[in-house]
Amino acid sequence: MKKITFILSIALATISLTGPPVLAEAFTDIPHTNSYLPYIEDLKQLDVVDGIGQGLFGPEQTLTRAQLAKFLAVAFQLKDDGNPVPFTDIQEHWAAPYIRAAYQAGIIDGTSDAIFSPDKPAKRQEASAMVWRYAKKSGLSPGPALNFREKSDNWAVEAISSVIAQGWYGADVSHNDDVWSYRPQELMTRQEMAALLDLSMKTVPGSLNKTAAAAGKPKYNATWLWNTNSLLPKKDEVLQFLQQNKINLIFLQIDPDIPANEYGDFISKAGTLGIEVHALGGAPNWILLENQINMYKLLDWVKNYNKKAQANQQFKGIHLDVEPFVMPVWNQNTDTMLGLWTDTVSGFVEEIKKDSPHLIVGADLPVWLEKINVPDGHGGRTTLSDWMIRELDQTTLMAYHDNSNDILSSVAKEMDEADKDGKSIIVAVETKPSNEGPITFHDKGQTLMMQELGKVVDTLQSRASFVGYAIHDYESLTTLKK
């Protein structure tokens, strides 16, 4: 069964980067084609960043160390605990409370033992190091060592590698032939910091977005594009529809016969509209030993494509759609099929993470897996849903019902498991016609569907694991009655 996902954006908070706050209205100096716009808007939602006055954000202005400290203190909810700090040059500075809080949290250093240099411009390596120190203290593990075009200071190497491994960057970072360009010695701009902080806040425990999720909207509006060979030739029409429907994530089916430059053109154009693209593939029989090669071919294709593509043309994730329970052999030998399914998913995750740890690993799952018990890998037992959710970065639950009450009850167990595991959940609904009962909004239309999904969002938006909802699929959505 093919699907579409609408994931809405978990809102983040904002602070003034120049001193006393300037209320943030719609910024007039950020065009809608600016790929950093979604990050800036996220941060503005919860008052993590303000403008610089007169409706301006100043996206390409650089940051001072004081502004950076305030950014971090607000985003990570750091408070001045009253303990002394060694810096003699901040007593009368507007950012003193934020600098003290960040120092007490162990995430910033001075330029010497007694000097902080609050008005000195901050380098990109400094910003990544400060963010990573907080993330590491919050329990995140360092990323693998990477190859870089430019040299950073030794103290920043782990931080930059880890930031890249987590995917906390925008168009300012590039990657070609296994060599990364981070420009660590250059000064950090406001828009670059917005990408770093916005993306990190979605992952790091204790961030403002984790505890204030109810104040904003889910992270993405997403959809699946399955018939790539017929949709890419009319990319402008497709992207216009997606933009009009506020879709900002696409799961794009990979057809290796389509030239790579066609994918690159589509992804770059989508990026200018604030739309993220993940590679999509799968078939029910991919769990069978003789067919698993098809999955690994997909993964190799995506990784090789990303190595050669410019940063603004790269896939940000890989999404697996493997539903073995639709095969007749599932009922004939369920235990064997379960083992093959878990082996396939673990192999999928391992193959991606070993050399592309920054890619988001996701998959579509039914909502009845909590009824199946499997080994938990630690000598005990757990539900199959919990096992799958722990393996993946992002799980899309196929909650195919035509009303909010049934949708919510069908995902209740999985939401609890994802909250416990610190993982992300997307709740999906169906729009294609079906003879299987009340599982689709095909006959009810878009207006009623959005009303019911609104109830789902209202109920789940305070859950740390809820990152949005999904609608299956693009082509069905384009013909869904109002």
C-alpha positions in Angstrom: 0.0 0.0 0.0 1.5 3.3 -1.0 1.2 6.4 1.2 1.7 10.2 1.7 2.8 12.0 4.8 1.9 15.3 6.1 4.2 16.2 9.0 3.8 19.5 10.6 6.6 21.5 12.2 7.3 21.4 16.0 7.8 25.1 16.8 10.8 26.6 18.4 11.6 29.7 20.3 13.4 33.0 19.5 15.6 35.6 21.1 17.2 38.9 20.1 20.7 38.4 18.9 21.7 42.0 19.2 20.8 43.0 22.7 17.4 44.1 24.0 14.6 42.2 22.1 13.1 43.5 18.9 9.7 42.0 18.4 9.8 39.7 15.3 7.2 40.4 12.7 7.3 39.1 9.1 10.9 39.6 8.0 11.1 41.6 4.8 14.7 40.7 4.0 14.3 36.9 3.7 12.9 35.9 0.3 10.7 32.8 0.1 13.5 31.2 -2.0 16.0 31.4 0.9 16.6 27.8 2.0 17.1 29.0 5.6 13.6 30.5 5.9 12.0 27.4 7.5 14.7 27.3 10.2 14.3 31.0 10.9 10.5 30.8 11.0 10.7 27.8 13.3 12.8 29.7 15.8 10.6 32.8 15.5 7.6 30.7 16.4 8.7 30.3 20.0 10.7 33.5 20.3 14.2 32.1 20.1 15.2 34.7 17.5 14.0 38.2 16.9 14.8 40.6 14.1 17.3 43.4 14.1 14.6 46.1 13.8 12.3 47.6 11.1 11.1 44.1 10.0 14.6 42.9 9.2 16.3 39.7 10.3 19.8 40.3 8.9 20.3 36.7 7.6 23.8 37.2 6.4 25.0 39.3 9.4 27.5 37.7 11.6 27.1 36.9 15.3 29.0 38.0 18.3 29.9 35.6 21.1 27.4 37.3 23.4 24.6 36.9 20.8 25.6 33.3 20.4 25.5 32.7 24.2 22.0 34.2 24.4 20.8 32.1 21.5 22.0 28.9 23.3 20.7 30.0 26.8 17.2 30.6 25.5 17.0 27.5 23.2 18.4 25.1 25.8 16.5 26.8 28.7 19.7 27.6 30.7 19.4 29.7 33.8 21.9 31.7 35.8 22.3 29.7 39.1 24.1 32.6 40.8 27.5 30.9 41.0 30.4 33.2 40.1 32.1 33.1 36.6 35.7 34.2 36.0 35.1 36.8 33.2 35.9 40.4 34.1 34.6 41.9 30.9 30.8 41.0 31.1 29.6 42.7 34.3 27.8 45.6 32.6 27.1 43.8 29.4 23.5 43.2 28.3 24.2 39.5 27.7 25.8 38.8 31.1 22.9 36.6 32.4 23.0 34.5 29.3 26.8 34.2 29.3 26.8 33.2 33.0 24.1 30.6 32.4 25.9 29.1 29.4 29.3 29.0 31.3 27.7 27.4 34.3 26.2 24.8 32.0 29.7 24.0 30.8 29.1 24.8 27.1 31.2 28.0 26.6 34.7 29.1 27.4 36.5 32.4 27.5 39.1 33.7 25.0 41.4 33.5 28.1 40.9 32.5 31.7 39.4 35.9 32.7 38.2 37.3 29.4 35.1 36.2 27.5 35.2 38.8 24.7 31.4 39.1 24.3 31.5 41.5 21.3 34.0 39.4 19.3 32.5 37.8 16.2 31.9 34.0 16.6 33.5 31.5 14.3 31.5 28.6 12.8 33.7 26.1 14.8 32.9 28.0 18.0 29.1 27.8 17.4 29.2 24.0 16.6 31.4 23.3 19.6 29.0 25.2 22.0 25.9 23.4 20.6 27.7 20.0 20.6 28.9 20.4 24.3 25.3 20.8 25.4 24.1 17.9 23.2 26.9 15.6 24.6 26.0 16.6 28.2 22.4 15.7 27.3 23.4 12.1 26.4 24.1 12.2 22.6 27.1 10.2 21.4 29.8 11.7 19.2 29.7 11.0 15.5 32.3 9.2 13.4 35.5 11.0 12.3 35.0 12.6 8.9 37.3 14.0 6.2 37.3 17.7 5.9 38.6 20.1 3.2 39.4 22.8 5.7 41.3 22.5 9.0 39.6 23.3 12.3 41.2 23.7 15.7 41.7 20.4 17.5 39.1 21.1 20.2 36.4 21.6 17.5 37.0 18.4 15.4 34.7 16.1 17.4 32.0 18.8 17.6 32.0 19.5 13.8 32.0 15.8 12.9 29.1 15.2 15.4 27.1 18.1 14.2 27.3 16.8 10.6 26.5 13.3 11.8 23.3 14.6 13.3 22.4 16.5 10.2 22.4 19.9 12.0 23.3 22.1 9.0 21.9 23.9 6.1 23.2 24.9 2.6 26.4 26.3 4.3 27.8 22.7 4.5 28.8 20.7 1.4 29.9 17.2 0.8 31.6 15.7 -2.3 33.6 12.5 -2.7 33.6 11.7 1.1 35.1 15.1 1.8 33.1 17.7 3.9 33.4 21.4 3.7 32.4 23.2 7.0 34.6 26.4 6.8 35.3 26.2 10.5 37.4 29.4 10.7 34.9 31.6 9.0 32.4 33.7 10.9 28.9 32.3 11.6 26.0 34.1 10.1 22.6 34.5 11.7 20.9 32.3 9.1 23.6 29.6 9.4 23.1 29.6 13.2 19.4 29.3 12.7 19.8 26.0 10.8 22.3 24.6 13.4 20.1 25.5 16.3 16.7 24.7 14.8 17.8 21.2 13.8 19.7 20.5 17.0 16.7 21.6 19.1 14.6 18.9 17.5 17.0 16.2 18.8 18.6 17.4 22.0 16.7 16.5 25.2 15.8 19.6 27.3 15.6 21.9 24.3 12.8 24.5 24.2 11.0 22.7 21.4 10.8 19.5 23.4 9.0 21.0 26.4 7.0 23.6 24.5 5.7 21.5 21.7 2.2 22.4 22.5 2.8 26.0 21.7 3.6 25.3 18.0 2.7 23.1 15.1 4.3 19.8 14.0 7.4 19.9 12.0 6.5 18.8 8.5 3.7 18.6 6.0 4.8 15.7 3.8 3.8 13.5 0.9 4.9 10.4 -1.0 5.6 10.7 -4.8 5.6 7.2 -6.2 5.4 7.4 -10.0 8.6 9.3 -10.4 9.0 8.8 -14.1 5.7 10.6 -14.8 5.9 13.2 -12.1 9.5 14.5 -12.5 8.9 15.8 -16.0 6.2 18.1 -14.7 8.2 19.1 -11.6 7.1 22.8 -11.7 3.4 21.8 -11.6 4.1 19.3 -8.8 6.1 21.7 -6.7 3.5 24.4 -7.2 0.8 22.1 -5.8 3.0 21.1 -2.9 3.7 24.7 -2.0 0.1 25.7 -2.2 -0.8 22.8 0.2 2.1 23.8 2.5 3.9 20.5 2.1 7.5 20.6 3.2 8.6 17.0 3.0 8.6 14.6 0.1 9.3 10.9 0.1 10.4 10.5 -3.5 10.5 7.0 -5.1 13.8 6.2 -6.6 13.9 5.0 -10.2 17.6 4.3 -11.1 16.9 4.7 -14.8 16.1 8.4 -14.3 19.2 10.5 -14.8 20.7 11.8 -11.6 20.6 15.4 -12.8 16.8 15.1 -12.9 16.7 14.3 -9.2 19.2 17.1 -8.5 17.1 19.7 -10.3 14.0 18.6 -8.5 15.6 18.6 -5.1 17.3 22.0 -5.5 14.0 23.6 -6.7 12.2 22.0 -3.8 14.8 23.3 -1.4 14.2 26.9 -2.6 10.6 26.4 -1.5 11.6 25.0 1.9 10.7 21.4 0.9 12.9 18.6 2.1 13.3 15.4 0.0 13.9 11.9 1.3 14.6 8.9 -1.0 11.8 6.3 -1.1 11.7 2.6 -2.0 10.4 -0.8 -1.0 8.3 -3.8 -1.9 6.7 -6.5 0.3 9.1 -9.2 -0.9 12.2 -7.2 -0.1 12.4 -9.2 3.2 13.0 -12.4 1.4 16.7 -13.4 1.2 16.7 -13.6 -2.6 15.2 -10.1 -2.9 17.1 -8.2 -0.1 19.6 -7.2 -2.8 17.1 -4.8 -4.1 17.1 -2.8 -0.9 20.9 -2.6 -0.8 20.9 -1.5 -4.4 18.6 1.4 -3.4 20.9 2.3 -0.5 24.0 2.2 -2.6 22.3 4.3 -5.3 21.3 7.0 -2.8 24.7 7.1 -1.1 26.6 7.3 -4.3 24.2 10.0 -5.6 24.7 12.1 -2.5 28.5 11.8 -2.7 28.5 13.4 -6.2 25.6 15.9 -5.6 25.9 19.4 -4.4 24.6 20.0 -0.9 21.4 21.6 -2.1 20.7 18.6 -4.3 21.2 15.9 -1.8 18.6 13.6 -0.2 18.2 14.3 3.6 16.9 10.9 4.4 15.9 7.4 3.2 12.4 6.1 3.7 11.5 2.4 3.5 8.1 1.0 2.5 8.2 -2.8 3.1 4.9 -4.4 4.1 5.5 -8.2 4.1 2.2 -8.9 5.8 0.4 -8.5 2.4 2.2 -11.6 1.0 0.4 -15.0 1.2 3.5 -16.5 2.8 3.1 -14.2 5.8 0.2 -16.3 7.1 1.8 -19.6 6.1 5.0 -19.0 8.1 4.6 -15.9 10.3 7.5 -16.6 12.7 10.0 -16.9 9.8 8.6 -13.8 8.1 8.9 -11.8 11.4 12.6 -12.8 11.6 13.2 -11.8 8.0 11.4 -8.5 8.5 13.5 -7.5 11.6 16.7 -8.6 9.9 15.8 -6.4 6.9 15.1 -3.3 9.0 18.2 -3.7 11.1 20.3 -4.2 8.0 18.7 -1.2 6.4 19.6 1.0 9.4 23.1 -0.4 9.8 24.0 0.0 6.1 22.9 3.7 6.2 24.4 4.7 9.5 27.8 3.2 9.0 28.9 5.8 6.5 25.9 8.3 6.1 24.9 8.9 9.8 23.4 12.3 8.9 20.7 10.7 6.8 17.2 10.4 8.5 16.2 6.7 8.5 12.5 6.2 8.3 9.9 3.5 7.5 6.1 3.0 7.2 4.6 0.6 9.8 1.1 -0.7 10.5 -0.6 0.1 13.9 -1.0 -3.5 15.1 2.6 -4.4 15.7 2.2 -3.9 19.5 0.3 -7.2 19.5 3.4 -9.2 18.5 6.2 -9.9 21.0 9.8 -10.3 19.9 13.3 -10.6 21.5 14.4 -7.1 22.6 18.1 -7.8 22.0 19.0 -7.6 25.7 17.7 -11.0 26.8 14.1 -10.0 27.3 11.0 -9.4 25.2 9.2 -6.4 23.8 6.6 -5.5 21.3 7.5 -5.5 17.6 6.3 -1.9 17.4 8.8 -0.9 20.2 11.6 -2.8 18.5 10.9 -1.1 15.1 10.6 2.4 16.7 13.9 2.0 18.5 15.7 1.0 15.3 14.4 3.9 13.2 14.9 7.6 13.4 11.4 8.3 12.3 8.4 5.9 12.1 5.3 6.6 10.0 2.3 4.8 11.5 -0.4 3.9 9.0 -3.3 4.8 11.2 -5.9 4.2 8.4 -9.2 5.3 9.8 -11.7 7.9 8.8 -12.2 9.7 12.1 -9.9 11.1 14.8 -11.1 8.9 17.7 -10.1 5.7 15.9 -6.9 7.2 14.6 -5.8 8.3 18.1 -6.8 5.0 19.8 -4.8 3.0 17.1 -1.6 4.8 17.8 -1.8 5.2 21.6 0.6 2.4 22.4 3.2 3.4 19.8 3.1 7.0 21.0 4.0 5.8 24.5 6.8 3.6 23.2 8.2 6.4 21.0 8.1 8.9 24.0 10.0 6.4 26.0 12.5 5.7 23.3 13.0 9.3 22.3 12.1 8.7 18.7 9.8 10.5 16.2 6.3 9.5 15.1 4.3 10.6 12.0 0.6 9.6 12.0 -0.7 8.8 8.5 -4.1 8.6 6.9 -5.4 7.2 3.6 -7.1 9.0 0.7 -7.1 6.3 -1.9 -10.4 4.4 -2.5 -10.8 1.2 -0.6 -13.2 -1.7 -0.1 -11.7 -2.7 3.2 -14.1 -0.6 5.4 -13.9 2.9 6.9 -10.1 3.3 6.4 -10.0 6.2 4.0 -11.1 9.8 3.6 -11.6 9.2 -0.1 -15.4 9.7 0.0 -15.4 12.2 2.9 -13.2 14.8 1.2 -10.3 17.1 2.2 -12.3 19.5 4.4 -13.5 16.8 6.8 -10.1 15.0 6.7 -8.3 18.2 7.7 -10.9 18.8 10.5 -10.2 15.3 11.9 -6.5 15.6 11.5 -6.7 18.9 13.4 -8.2 17.0 16.3 -5.3 14.5 16.1 -2.8 17.3 16.2 -4.5 19.1 19.1 -4.4 15.8 21.1 -0.8 14.8 20.2 1.1 18.0 19.8 2.3 18.0 23.4 3.9 14.6 22.9 7.6 14.8 22.4 7.5 12.0 19.8 4.9 13.5 17.6 6.4 15.3 14.6 3.5 15.4 12.3 0.9 13.7 10.2 0.8 12.0 6.8 -1.7 11.7 3.9 -1.4 8.9 1.4 -0.6 9.9 -1.4 0.3 12.8 -3.7 -1.7 11.7 -6.7 -4.8 10.8 -4.5 -4.5 14.2 -2.8 -4.5 16.1 -6.1 -7.9 14.5 -6.9 -9.5 14.4 -3.5 -12.8 16.3 -3.4 -13.0 19.4 -1.2 
